[in-house]
């Protein structure tokens, strides 16, 4: 359970968290770190999860501190209602002080209370980017666990989370693009090797690489590396 810090101490906590999030290797690790931070910095938070809406519809829990958080999320998705979905749709913060008596989402609240032991919830919308909507969900086993200070701290955490997740996605995209460019260069070199060995055109050279990749069930880039290293297609060497 998180311990409440004074304003100065909290600023230091978030400064340290920002550095940690920046150092994470990818979106998945960043999201997991955010959920752990929620339990550390928000008083009363026992479980935390991040939900993201898929581009083609539907919603997934992409990070969670434990199975309880995942279970509560899944009950919301199955019911089609709840504070998480409300936060995403209405761009607002939603608080539940006691799931057992909550009336706004009856299909969700009673089942979640009975099956998970969670009583209090606090959900913040994550403003990641226009094509990515999500929510940071905080859960507590206690009734009335979240006060105004927790609301404020959670809002700051959600803002940090959104920035960090967006940055992590950008880093991953740049990484993937760089790997694709490197792969294309190696494939181009392999095509040059094949074109230099025989009477094949650029299109035919690429087709030879592609067919070898499919026949051997090996990635096209790996076939290209073998051609560069050996000067020939692996299928030819096998014959």
C-alpha positions in Angstrom: 0.0 0.0 0.0 1.4 3.4 -0.8 2.6 5.9 1.8 1.6 9.5 1.6 4.4 12.0 1.1 4.5 15.7 1.6 4.4 18.0 -1.4 8.2 18.3 -1.6 8.7 14.6 -1.2 6.1 13.9 -3.8 7.8 16.1 -6.3 11.0 14.2 -5.8 9.1 10.9 -6.2 7.7 12.0 -9.5 11.0 13.4 -10.7 12.6 10.0 -10.0 9.7 8.2 -11.6 10.0 10.3 -14.8 13.7 9.2 -15.1 12.8 5.6 -14.5 10.0 5.7 -17.1 12.4 7.3 -19.6 14.9 4.5 -19.1 12.4 1.7 -19.7 13.1 -0.3 -22.9 9.6 -0.3 -24.4 5.9 0.4 -24.0 5.2 -2.8 -22.2 7.9 -2.2 -19.5 6.8 1.5 -19.2 3.1 0.5 -18.6 4.1 -2.1 -16.0 6.2 0.4 -14.2 3.3 2.9 -14.1 1.0 0.4 -12.4 3.7 -0.4 -9.8 4.2 3.3 -9.2 0.4 3.7 -8.5 0.6 1.3 -5.6 3.7 3.1 -4.3 2.5 6.7 -4.4 -1.3 6.7 -4.1 -2.5 6.1 -0.6 -5.0 3.2 -0.4 -4.1 1.8 -3.8 -3.8 -2.0 -3.5 -4.0 -2.9 -7.2 -3.6 -1.0 -10.4 -4.1 -1.6 -14.1 -3.9 0.2 -17.5 -6.5 -0.4 -20.1 -6.1 0.6 -23.8 -8.7 0.6 -26.5 -7.6 -1.3 -29.6 -7.7 0.5 -32.9 -10.1 -2.0 -34.4 -12.3 -1.9 -31.4 -12.4 -3.7 -28.1 -10.3 -3.0 -25.0 -7.5 -4.8 -23.3 -5.6 -4.6 -20.0 -2.0 -4.1 -21.1 -0.4 -3.9 -17.7 -1.5 -4.8 -14.1 0.1 -5.3 -10.8 -1.7 -8.6 -10.2 -4.5 -10.9 -11.1 -7.1 -9.0 -9.0 -6.7 -5.9 -11.2 -7.0 -8.0 -14.3 -10.1 -9.7 -13.0 -11.9 -6.4 -12.1 -11.0 -5.0 -15.6 -12.4 -8.1 -17.3 -15.7 -7.9 -15.4 -16.0 -4.3 -16.7 -15.3 -5.4 -20.2 -17.8 -8.2 -20.0 -20.5 -6.0 -18.5 -19.8 -3.2 -21.0 -19.9 -0.6 -18.2 -17.8 0.7 -15.3 -15.6 3.6 -14.2 -12.7 2.5 -16.5 -15.0 2.6 -19.6 -16.6 5.8 -18.3 -13.3 7.5 -17.9 -12.3 6.7 -21.5 -15.7 7.7 -23.0 -16.4 10.8 -21.0 -12.8 12.1 -20.6 -13.5 12.3 -16.8 -12.2 10.9 -13.6 -14.6 8.4 -11.9 -14.6 7.4 -8.3 -16.4 4.5 -6.6 -16.3 4.6 -2.8 -18.1 1.3 -2.3 -18.8 -1.2 -5.0 -21.3 -3.0 -2.9 -23.6 0.1 -2.9 -22.6 1.6 -6.3 -25.7 2.3 -8.5 -24.3 3.8 -11.7 -23.0 0.6 -13.1 -25.1 -2.2 -11.5 -24.1 -5.0 -13.9 -20.5 -4.4 -13.0 -20.3 -3.2 -9.4 -22.0 -6.0 -7.5 -20.2 -8.7 -9.3 -16.8 -7.0 -9.0 -17.4 -6.6 -5.2 -18.5 -10.2 -4.7 -15.8 -11.8 -6.8 -12.7 -9.7 -6.2 -12.9 -8.2 -2.8 -12.3 -4.8 -4.2 -14.4 -2.0 -2.8 -13.0 1.4 -3.9 -12.0 2.4 -7.4 -10.5 5.5 -9.1 -10.2 5.7 -12.9 -8.3 8.3 -14.9 -8.4 8.7 -18.6 -5.0 8.5 -20.3 -4.4 11.1 -22.9 -1.8 9.2 -24.9 -2.6 10.4 -28.4 -5.6 10.9 -30.7 -5.6 7.3 -32.0 -4.9 5.7 -28.6 -7.4 6.0 -25.7 -7.0 4.4 -22.3 -7.4 4.5 -18.6 -5.4 4.2 -15.4 -7.4 2.2 -12.9 -6.7 2.2 -9.2 -8.3 -0.4 -6.9 -8.5 -0.8 -3.1 -9.8 -3.4 -0.8 -11.1 -0.7 1.6 -14.3 1.2 1.5 -13.8 4.9 0.9 -10.1 4.5 0.4 -9.5 7.4 -2.0 -9.6 11.0 -0.8 -8.9 14.3 -2.5 -5.2 14.0 -2.1 -5.2 10.6 -3.8 -7.3 12.1 -6.6 -4.7 14.8 -7.1 -1.7 12.4 -6.9 -3.4 9.9 -9.3 -4.1 12.7 -11.8 -0.4 13.6 -11.8 0.6 10.0 -12.2 -1.9 9.6 -15.1 -0.3 12.6 -16.8 3.2 11.2 -16.4 2.0 7.8 -17.6 0.5 9.3 -20.8 3.7 11.2 -21.7 5.9 8.2 -20.9 3.8 5.8 -22.9 3.7 8.1 -25.9 7.5 8.5 -25.7 8.0 4.8 -25.4 5.8 4.1 -28.5 7.8 6.7 -30.4 11.1 5.1 -29.4 9.8 1.7 -30.4 8.6 3.0 -33.8 12.0 4.6 -34.5 13.7 1.4 -33.5 11.4 -0.7 -35.8 12.0 1.8 -38.6 15.7 1.6 -38.2 15.7 -2.2 -38.1 13.5 -2.2 -41.3 15.9 0.1 -43.1 18.9 -2.1 -42.1 17.0 -5.2 -43.2 16.2 -3.6 -46.6 19.8 -2.7 -47.1 21.0 -6.2 -46.5 18.3 -7.6 -48.8 19.5 -5.2 -51.5 23.0 -6.3 -51.0 22.0 -10.0 -51.4 20.0 -9.1 -54.5 23.2 -7.5 -55.9 25.2 -10.7 -55.2 22.7 -12.8 -57.1 22.5 -10.4 -60.0 26.3 -10.4 -60.2 26.5 -14.2 -60.4 24.0 -14.8 -63.2 21.6 -13.4 -65.8 18.9 -12.4 -63.4 17.1 -9.1 -63.1 16.5 -7.1 -59.9 12.9 -8.5 -59.8 14.1 -12.0 -60.4 16.8 -11.7 -57.7 14.2 -10.6 -55.1 11.9 -13.4 -56.2 14.7 -16.0 -55.6 15.2 -14.6 -52.1 11.5 -14.6 -51.4 11.0 -18.2 -52.6 14.0 -19.5 -50.6 12.5 -17.7 -47.5 9.2 -19.4 -48.0 10.6 -22.9 -48.9 13.0 -23.0 -45.9 10.6 -21.1 -43.5 13.4 -18.7 -42.7 13.0 -14.9 -42.5 13.9 -13.0 -45.7 16.6 -11.0 -43.9 18.3 -14.2 -42.7 18.2 -15.6 -46.2 19.8 -12.4 -47.4 22.6 -12.6 -44.8 23.4 -16.2 -45.9 23.6 -15.1 -49.5 25.9 -12.2 -48.5 28.1 -14.5 -46.5 28.3 -17.4 -49.0 27.5 -15.9 -52.3 24.7 -18.3 -53.0 21.2 -19.3 -52.0 21.0 -21.8 -49.1 18.6 -24.0 -51.2 21.1 -24.2 -53.9 23.8 -25.3 -51.5 21.5 -28.0 -50.2 21.1 -29.6 -53.6 
